[in-house]
């Protein structure tokens, strides 16, 4: 009877520790999710909810969707691999077989490792989002440069067309008009002198 009571108490203690761990992970996620990107919110939420395989798949799908930035995938490949390893480590430690047989200090140590892995996962996800922002910024800058160069080129072509038109049309007319008035003035002077 005493062994059964001890087993029930151990089970209750393990359940309490796992709930405490989940609460700590949720608190860590909530402090992180204020103003964060969709990637961190989704992956951290799945890890807290113990949907590890879905978290790994979502992470790989997210990177696969960014095909419009060719260098993005190669730059984040090592971060993705490390994030998958961290998710696997969290899963292994949270579902550690024989957790009840370990001493309380070992159980606490395992829970602290889970929190460390979770924090490291957050940092790696931040790096991935930063790399994505850098690629988007580079893409916007190159678009601005293209638009500016097209605008300058169009302005230069229009200005040259205007100058050519002035030279062939207005300047010729202006020269004829100046010549006409110079002839009139010289004729008037000659008539005045004579």
Residue pairs with C-beta under 8 A, 6 or more apart in sequence:
10 100
11 100
13 104
14 99
14 100
14 107
17 107
17 108
17 111
18 94
20 111
21 94
21 111
21 114
21 115
22 48
24 111
24 115
25 47
25 48
25 114
25 115
25 118
26 48
28 115
28 118
28 119
28 122
29 44
29 45
29 48
32 40
32 44
32 122
33 40
33 41
33 44
36 129
37 129
37 132
39 59
39 62
39 125
39 128
39 129
39 132
40 122
40 125
40 126
40 129
42 58
42 62
43 55
43 58
43 59
43 83
43 87
43 121
43 125
44 118
44 121
44 122
44 125
46 52
46 54
46 55
46 58
47 55
47 87
47 90
47 118
47 121
50 91
50 94
52 87
52 88
52 90
52 91
55 87
56 84
56 87
56 88
59 80
59 83
59 84
59 87
60 80
60 84
63 72
63 73
63 76
63 80
63 128
64 73
66 72
66 73
66 132
66 135
67 73
68 139
69 132
69 135
69 136
69 139
71 135
72 131
72 132
72 135
75 131
76 127
76 128
76 131
76 132
79 124
79 127
79 128
79 131
80 128
82 124
83 121
83 124
83 125
83 128
86 117
86 118
86 120
86 121
86 124
87 121
89 113
89 117
90 114
90 117
90 118
90 121
93 110
93 111
93 113
93 114
93 117
94 114
96 102
96 110
99 107
99 110
102 110
